[in-house]
Amino acid sequence: MKRDSKLSGVLHVLLHMAELKGPATSESLAAAMQTNPVVVRRLMTGLREAGFVASAKGHGGGWVLSCPLDEVTLGDIHAALGSPALLALGNRTESPGCLVEQAVNAALDSACHDAEALLLKRLGQVTLADLSNDFHRRMLAGGHSPKDLDHAHAH
């Protein structure tokens, strides 16, 4: 079963963008996400519509953060990406005639609903600033200085 890493990838590039002094091109962000620049542009469009990033065209253009890191939660980013499913579990049959399968579906649906609610609550408590602070703590703990940013990251 393939896991959806869209949220993880977007958070990754947003943290990179927070460290940059200027705009980041779709190409450079795609390299950080190990994907195609077209994929980055599609993802960034939702973030731009939500007011989290802005873009400028032309020479020297690219994507920039347009919000304070402490005002945006992981839940906000998840919503800006279209609220993709958080869990990969599903029912074998959505409208079963079998009473056993109806009982199984009810139990799984209830458990998944509770798990998603808990996960969404937690995503709403963690800000981009929290992630950035953790990143900086890890850099310093690894003996790196902020000047080592480009070398502290391996893809």
C-alpha positions in Angstrom: 0.0 0.0 0.0 1.5 3.3 -1.1 1.7 6.0 1.5 0.8 9.6 0.7 3.9 11.7 1.4 2.5 15.0 0.0 2.1 16.7 3.4 5.6 15.6 4.5 7.1 16.9 1.2 5.4 20.2 1.4 6.5 20.7 5.0 10.0 19.9 4.0 10.2 22.5 1.3 8.4 25.1 3.5 11.1 24.7 6.1 13.8 25.1 3.4 12.0 28.2 2.2 12.0 29.6 5.7 15.8 29.4 5.7 16.3 31.2 2.4 17.0 34.9 2.0 15.1 35.1 -1.3 12.7 33.3 -3.5 13.0 29.5 -4.3 12.3 28.3 -7.8 10.0 25.4 -8.5 13.1 23.6 -9.8 15.1 23.9 -6.5 12.1 22.9 -4.5 11.5 19.9 -6.7 15.1 18.9 -6.1 14.5 19.1 -2.3 11.3 17.0 -2.7 12.8 14.7 -5.2 10.0 15.3 -7.7 9.1 17.2 -10.8 8.8 21.0 -10.8 5.2 20.7 -12.2 4.2 18.8 -9.1 5.7 21.5 -6.9 3.8 24.2 -8.8 0.5 22.3 -8.3 1.1 21.9 -4.6 2.2 25.5 -4.2 -0.9 26.8 -5.9 -3.1 25.5 -3.0 -0.7 27.1 -0.5 -0.8 30.4 -2.4 -4.6 30.4 -2.4 -4.5 29.8 1.3 -2.1 32.8 1.7 0.9 30.8 2.9 3.2 31.4 0.0 3.5 34.0 -2.8 5.1 33.7 -6.2 6.9 36.1 -8.5 7.6 35.5 -12.2 10.6 36.4 -14.1 14.3 36.6 -13.4 15.0 36.3 -9.7 11.4 35.2 -9.1 10.1 32.1 -7.4 8.2 31.1 -4.2 8.4 32.8 -0.9 6.7 32.3 2.4 4.0 35.0 3.0 3.1 34.2 6.6 4.7 34.0 10.0 5.8 30.4 10.8 4.1 30.6 14.3 0.7 31.3 12.8 0.5 28.3 10.5 -0.2 24.8 11.8 0.4 21.5 10.1 -3.4 21.2 10.0 -3.6 24.4 8.0 -1.2 23.1 5.5 -3.1 19.8 5.3 -6.3 21.7 4.6 -4.5 23.8 1.9 -3.5 20.6 0.2 -7.2 19.6 -0.1 -7.4 17.6 3.1 -6.1 14.3 1.7 -7.0 11.1 3.5 -4.9 10.6 6.6 -5.5 6.9 7.0 -5.1 4.2 4.4 -7.6 1.8 6.0 -10.8 1.1 4.2 -13.8 -1.2 4.0 -13.8 -4.2 1.7 -17.3 -3.3 0.6 -18.9 0.1 1.2 -22.5 -1.1 1.2 -22.5 -4.7 2.2 -25.6 -6.9 2.4 -23.9 -9.2 4.9 -24.6 -8.4 8.5 -21.1 -9.6 9.6 -19.5 -7.2 7.2 -21.8 -4.4 8.3 -20.6 -5.0 11.9 -16.9 -5.0 10.7 -17.5 -1.8 8.7 -19.1 0.0 11.7 -16.2 -0.9 14.0 -13.6 0.1 11.4 -15.4 3.3 10.5 -15.7 4.3 14.2 -12.1 3.6 14.9 -10.9 5.4 11.8 -13.1 8.4 12.6 -11.7 8.6 16.1 -8.1 8.2 14.9 -8.5 10.9 12.2 -10.0 13.3 14.7 -7.1 12.8 17.1 -4.5 13.2 14.3 -6.2 16.4 13.0 -6.3 17.8 16.5 -2.5 17.1 16.9 -1.7 18.6 13.5 -3.6 21.7 14.6 -1.3 22.1 17.6 2.0 22.0 15.8 3.2 25.1 13.9 5.7 25.6 11.2 7.7 27.5 13.9 7.8 24.3 16.0 9.2 22.4 13.1 11.8 25.1 12.4 12.8 25.2 16.0 13.3 21.5 16.1 15.3 21.6 12.9 17.6 24.3 14.4 17.9 22.3 17.6 19.0 19.3 15.6 21.5 21.3 13.6 23.1 22.7 16.8 23.1 19.3 18.5 24.9 17.9 15.4 27.6 20.5 15.8 26.4 22.6 12.8 26.1 26.3 12.7 23.3 28.1 10.8 25.9 28.9 8.1 26.2 25.1 7.5 22.5 24.9 6.3 23.3 23.7 2.8 25.7 21.1 4.1 23.5 19.9 7.0 20.9 18.5 4.6 21.3 15.3 2.7 18.7 14.1 0.2 
